[in-house]
Amino acid sequence: MRDMLVLAAMLVFVPLGISNAFLRYLLWGWAGLIALNSYVYGAMSAVPFVQLFALVTMGALLLRSGGRLERFEFNRTTVLLVLFVLHGLFVALLAYPGLGRNWELFGNITKTALFCLLMPLFATSRYRIHALVVMVALATSFHGALDGLKFIASAGGHNARGIAKFGDNNHFAMVLLMVLPLLYYLYLHSARRLTKLTFGLVLPLIAFAVVATHSRGALIGLFVIVFWILFKSRNRVFGLVLVAISTVVILQLAPDSWTKRMDTISTATQDDSLLGRVEAWKVSSAIAVAHPFVGGGFRALQSTPVWEKFKNDPGLMGFLDLPVYGVTGLAAHSIWFEVMGDMGFVGFLLFCALIFNAFVTRWEILAMIKRQGTGQRWALDLADMLGACMLAFVVTGSLLSAAYFELPYILMMLMEVLKQCVKAQQEPPAKHPG
């Protein structure tokens, strides 16, 4: 039945994509974020939806431009992203042998960067930027809305695990937290009342899904995001009422197992999982110290030979008196140490620069709007919510191996195209001679 539904959708989407370049680009991003192959089991599960829409988009773009992308302009964000990918190529080439996902992860970064680098060619107006936000929000919140409904239907008994694309429950929670601010923006700026109501109802469903993941880091991230949204909100009364209602529902529905797990946040320093994380951070930093320019390769830390080679090195954590940890080949459990061990200090600095640049770009947008007046309220709200998305990535990702997931890079580039849109509306039209 699912295969038939997806096939029927493709019979509609593909002709639409062929007829319109921007729709092709949206379908490319939508297919990647919603991960259709995770929901089908028959013949449709073998269809490479993302590659299909990507090839159609790229082919049509190159044919129309004659092989030259004349409208493409380098800016700070695109330069940093290109440098990050080029450095990743050297990392993959010089990686330790036997890393199972080395070239796969480099390929994922490259495909994400390609999608992002083409965004300025398509997102050239407020309408198109809004459409991109809708695409990202619908594709990612779809998974959370289902789990939120299951959480309510099971009276809090449902355990949300997400889909294979996102990883475990903690990674799934991070993705849901990153989409929450976008849903709030769409609630604020949807013109139709029904659309506004729909996004308003999906917001608490995503919060319920985050709770259903039983992720302790996500609970902290949820508090941070809710505080940010309330602080930036123009309608704090509505926000406080929505948060109060959602909190009551969560406390009423959440099982004892969830409450007990959240209570362990206060005793995290005695938790074996935290000690394992610190050990992984130590080994990651030791790899970076030994290979400061290119690191050990993508997911080098999860290679048993690499772990054994560096497990007794202090790295950057020689000041800690850590017990010997018996397990080998652990995940990095931190976007910072993941990149540090995989790509060395050069890759780490580029990664930090990309994230820092997103917040700087937000500040530049706010400064331009302040000089311009109040006519760009939509851009101000979107910049704030994109900043909240990146904050969710930084907070929750600090305890997760999620540095190469595509969503944060898409949001970074969304921030950049928003800046370019605001800048274009601010600049006076060029004068022509004659």
C-alpha positions in Angstrom: 0.0 0.0 0.0 2.8 2.4 0.9 4.6 1.6 -2.4 1.4 2.4 -4.3 1.0 5.8 -2.5 4.7 6.7 -3.2 4.3 5.7 -6.8 1.2 7.8 -7.2 3.0 10.7 -5.6 5.9 10.3 -8.0 3.5 10.3 -11.0 2.5 13.8 -9.8 5.9 15.1 -8.5 8.1 14.1 -11.5 6.1 15.9 -14.1 5.9 19.0 -11.9 9.6 18.9 -11.4 10.3 18.6 -15.1 8.1 21.6 -15.7 9.8 23.9 -13.1 13.4 24.2 -12.1 12.7 25.5 -8.6 10.3 22.5 -8.0 13.0 20.1 -9.1 15.4 21.6 -6.5 12.7 21.4 -3.8 12.0 17.8 -4.6 15.7 17.0 -4.4 15.9 18.4 -0.9 12.6 16.9 0.2 13.5 13.4 -1.0 16.7 13.5 1.0 15.3 14.8 4.3 12.1 12.7 4.3 14.1 9.5 3.4 11.2 7.9 1.5 13.1 4.6 1.2 12.7 4.1 4.9 8.9 3.9 4.6 8.6 1.5 1.6 9.3 -2.2 1.4 8.5 -3.3 -2.1 9.9 -2.3 -5.5 9.8 1.4 -4.6 12.5 0.8 -1.9 15.1 0.3 -4.6 14.3 3.6 -6.4 17.1 6.2 -5.7 14.7 9.2 -5.2 17.4 11.7 -4.1 19.8 10.8 -6.9 16.9 11.0 -9.4 15.9 14.5 -8.5 19.5 15.6 -8.1 20.5 14.4 -11.6 17.4 16.0 -13.2 18.0 19.3 -11.4 21.7 19.4 -12.3 21.2 18.2 -15.9 18.5 20.8 -16.6 20.6 23.5 -14.9 23.7 22.8 -17.0 21.7 22.5 -20.2 20.1 25.9 -19.6 23.3 27.6 -18.7 25.4 26.0 -21.4 27.7 24.5 -18.7 28.3 27.9 -17.1 26.7 29.0 -13.8 27.0 32.7 -14.4 24.7 33.7 -11.6 26.8 31.9 -9.0 28.7 34.2 -6.7 31.2 33.3 -4.0 30.6 34.6 -0.5 31.9 33.9 2.9 29.5 30.9 3.5 30.2 29.3 0.1 33.9 29.7 0.4 34.0 28.1 3.8 31.8 25.2 2.6 34.0 24.6 -0.5 37.2 24.6 1.7 35.6 22.2 4.1 34.8 19.8 1.2 38.2 20.1 -0.4 39.8 19.4 2.9 37.5 16.4 3.3 38.9 15.0 0.1 42.5 15.1 1.4 41.2 13.6 4.7 39.6 10.7 2.8 42.7 10.1 0.6 45.1 10.1 3.5 42.9 8.2 6.0 44.0 5.1 7.9 43.3 1.9 5.9 40.2 -0.2 6.6 37.8 2.6 7.6 34.5 1.2 6.4 32.6 4.5 6.0 35.5 6.8 5.0 34.5 7.4 1.4 30.8 7.1 2.1 30.8 10.0 4.6 33.0 12.1 2.3 30.4 11.4 -0.5 27.6 12.5 1.8 29.4 15.7 2.7 30.0 16.4 -1.0 26.4 15.8 -2.0 25.2 18.0 0.8 27.6 20.8 -0.2 26.4 20.5 -3.8 22.8 21.0 -2.8 23.8 24.0 -0.6 26.0 25.6 -3.1 23.2 25.7 -5.7 20.8 27.2 -3.2 21.7 30.8 -4.1 20.8 30.1 -7.7 17.2 29.1 -6.8 16.3 30.9 -3.5 16.2 34.4 -5.0 13.1 35.9 -3.4 11.1 35.9 -0.2 8.6 33.5 -1.8 11.3 31.0 -2.7 13.0 31.2 0.6 9.7 30.6 2.3 9.0 27.6 0.1 12.4 26.2 1.1 11.6 26.6 4.7 8.3 24.8 4.2 10.0 22.0 2.4 12.6 21.5 5.2 9.9 21.7 7.9 7.5 19.3 6.3 10.2 16.8 5.3 11.7 16.6 8.8 8.6 17.2 11.0 6.8 14.4 9.2 8.7 11.8 11.2 8.2 13.6 14.5 4.5 14.2 14.0 3.9 10.5 13.6 5.8 9.7 16.8 4.0 12.6 18.6 0.7 11.1 17.7 1.8 7.7 18.8 3.0 9.2 22.1 -0.5 10.5 22.8 -2.3 7.4 21.5 -0.2 5.2 23.8 -0.7 7.5 26.8 3.1 8.1 27.0 4.2 4.5 26.4 5.6 5.0 22.9 9.4 5.0 22.5 10.4 7.1 19.5 13.4 5.7 17.6 13.2 7.5 14.3 14.5 6.1 11.1 17.8 4.6 10.1 18.9 7.7 8.2 18.9 9.8 11.4 20.7 7.2 13.7 19.6 6.4 17.2 17.0 8.1 19.4 19.4 10.8 20.4 20.1 11.8 16.8 16.4 11.7 16.0 15.7 14.0 18.9 18.3 16.5 17.7 16.7 16.6 14.2 13.3 17.3 15.8 14.7 20.1 18.0 16.2 21.7 14.9 12.9 21.8 13.1 10.9 23.2 16.0 11.9 26.9 15.4 11.1 26.6 11.7 7.6 25.4 12.5 7.2 28.3 14.8 8.3 30.7 12.0 5.8 29.1 9.6 3.1 29.5 12.3 3.9 33.2 12.5 4.0 33.9 8.8 1.5 31.6 7.2 -1.2 33.6 5.5 -4.1 31.1 5.6 -5.7 30.4 8.9 -5.9 26.6 8.3 -2.2 26.5 7.5 -1.3 28.5 10.5 -3.4 26.2 12.7 -1.8 23.1 11.2 1.7 24.4 12.1 0.5 25.4 15.5 -0.7 21.9 16.2 2.4 20.2 14.8 4.6 22.2 17.3 3.5 20.3 20.4 3.5 17.0 18.5 7.2 17.5 17.8 7.8 18.3 21.5 6.0 15.1 22.5 8.1 13.1 20.0 11.3 14.6 21.6 10.1 13.4 25.0 9.3 10.0 23.5 12.9 9.6 22.4 13.9 9.4 26.1 17.0 11.4 25.3 18.5 13.3 28.2 20.5 15.7 26.0 17.3 16.4 24.0 15.5 17.5 27.1 18.2 20.1 27.8 18.0 21.2 24.2 14.2 21.5 24.4 14.5 23.8 27.3 17.1 26.0 25.5 15.0 26.1 22.3 11.7 26.9 24.1 13.5 29.7 26.1 14.9 31.2 22.8 11.6 31.1 21.1 9.8 32.7 24.0 12.5 35.3 24.3 12.2 36.3 20.6 8.4 35.9 20.4 6.1 38.8 19.8 3.2 36.9 21.4 4.7 35.6 24.6 1.3 35.0 26.1 0.4 32.5 23.4 3.8 30.9 23.7 3.6 30.5 27.5 0.1 29.0 27.2 1.2 26.5 24.6 4.3 25.6 26.7 2.2 25.2 29.8 -0.4 23.0 28.1 2.4 20.8 26.5 4.2 20.5 29.8 1.1 19.3 31.6 0.4 16.8 28.9 4.0 15.5 29.0 4.0 15.2 32.8 0.7 13.4 32.7 1.6 11.0 29.9 5.3 10.4 30.5 5.9 7.0 32.1 7.9 6.4 35.2 10.8 5.1 33.1 11.1 8.5 31.4 11.0 10.4 34.7 13.7 8.1 36.2 15.9 8.5 33.1 15.6 12.3 33.2 16.5 12.3 36.9 19.9 10.8 36.0 20.9 14.1 34.4 21.9 15.4 37.9 24.2 12.3 38.4 25.7 12.4 35.0 29.3 12.6 36.3 28.8 9.1 37.8 27.3 7.7 34.6 29.4 5.1 32.7 28.0 6.5 29.4 29.5 9.9 30.2 32.9 8.3 31.1 32.8 6.5 27.8 32.2 9.7 26.0 35.1 11.4 27.7 37.4 8.5 26.8 36.3 8.8 23.2 37.0 12.6 23.3 40.5 11.9 24.6 41.3 9.4 21.9 39.8 11.7 19.2 42.1 14.5 20.4 45.0 12.2 20.5 44.4 11.3 16.8 44.3 15.0 16.0 47.5 15.7 17.9 49.3 13.0 15.9 47.7 14.1 12.6 46.9 17.8 13.0 46.3 18.6 9.3 44.1 15.7 8.1 43.2 13.6 11.2 42.7 9.9 10.9 40.0 9.8 8.3 36.2 9.7 8.6 35.1 7.5 11.5 38.7 6.6 12.4 37.7 6.5 16.0 35.4 3.5 15.4 38.3 1.5 13.9 39.6 -0.9 16.5 43.2 -0.8 15.3 43.2 3.1 15.4 41.6 3.0 18.9 44.2 0.6 20.2 47.0 2.7 18.8 45.9 5.9 20.6 44.0 4.7 23.6 46.9 5.3 26.0 47.8 8.8 24.5 46.6 11.7 26.6 45.7 13.9 23.6 44.3 17.2 24.8 43.0 15.7 28.0 46.2 14.8 29.9 44.9 16.9 32.8 42.2 14.3 33.5 42.8 11.2 35.5 40.6 8.8 33.5 40.2 5.1 34.3 41.1 2.5 31.7 38.0 1.9 29.5 37.7 -1.6 28.3 35.6 -1.0 25.2 37.2 -0.1 21.9 36.0 1.6 18.8 33.5 3.9 20.3 31.7 6.7 18.5 33.0 10.2 19.2 29.8 11.4 20.8 30.5 15.0 20.0 30.4 17.0 16.8 33.5 18.8 17.9 35.7 15.8 18.8 34.2 13.9 15.8 35.6 16.4 13.3 38.8 16.9 15.3 39.6 13.2 15.2 38.4 12.6 11.6 39.7 15.8 9.9 42.4 17.1 12.3 42.7 20.6 13.6 42.4 22.2 10.1 39.0 20.5 9.5 38.0 21.3 13.1 38.7 25.0 12.6 36.8 25.0 9.3 33.9 23.3 10.9 33.9 25.8 13.8 34.1 28.7 11.2 31.1 27.4 9.4 29.0 27.4 12.6 30.3 30.7 13.8 29.7 32.2 10.4 26.0 31.2 10.6 25.6 33.3 13.8 27.6 36.2 12.3 25.4 36.1 9.2 22.3 36.3 11.5 23.8 39.3 13.2 24.4 41.0 9.8 20.8 40.3 8.8 19.5 41.9 12.0 21.8 44.9 11.5 20.6 45.5 8.0 16.9 45.2 9.0 17.5 47.6 11.8 18.9 50.2 9.5 16.1 49.6 7.0 13.2 49.7 9.4 10.4 47.3 10.2 9.4 46.3 6.7 11.3 43.1 6.9 9.7 41.5 9.9 9.5 38.1 8.2 13.3 38.1 7.6 13.9 39.1 11.2 11.8 36.3 12.5 13.4 33.8 10.1 16.9 34.8 11.0 16.1 34.4 14.7 14.6 31.0 14.1 17.4 29.8 12.0 19.7 30.9 14.8 17.6 28.8 17.2 18.0 25.8 14.8 21.8 26.2 14.8 21.7 26.6 18.6 19.8 23.3 18.9 22.5 21.7 16.7 25.3 23.1 18.9 23.7 22.1 22.2 22.6 18.6 21.4 25.3 17.9 18.9 28.0 18.5 21.6 27.1 15.0 22.9 26.4 13.3 19.5 28.4 12.1 16.5 26.3 14.2 14.0 28.8 16.5 12.4 28.1 15.4 8.8 24.3 15.3 8.9 22.9 17.5 6.0 20.3 19.6 7.9 22.7 22.1 9.7 24.5 22.8 6.4 21.2 23.5 4.7 20.3 25.9 7.5 23.6 27.6 7.2 23.0 28.3 3.5 19.4 29.3 4.2 20.8 32.0 6.5 23.1 33.1 3.7 20.5 33.3 1.0 18.2 35.2 3.5 21.0 37.7 4.0 21.4 38.1 0.2 17.7 38.6 -0.2 17.6 41.3 2.5 20.7 43.0 1.1 19.1 43.0 -2.4 16.0 44.7 -1.1 18.0 47.2 0.8 20.3 48.3 -2.1 19.0 50.9 -4.6 18.5 49.8 -8.2 21.5 50.3 -10.4 21.4 53.3 -12.7 21.7 52.7 -16.4 23.4 55.2 -18.7 21.3 57.2 -21.1 
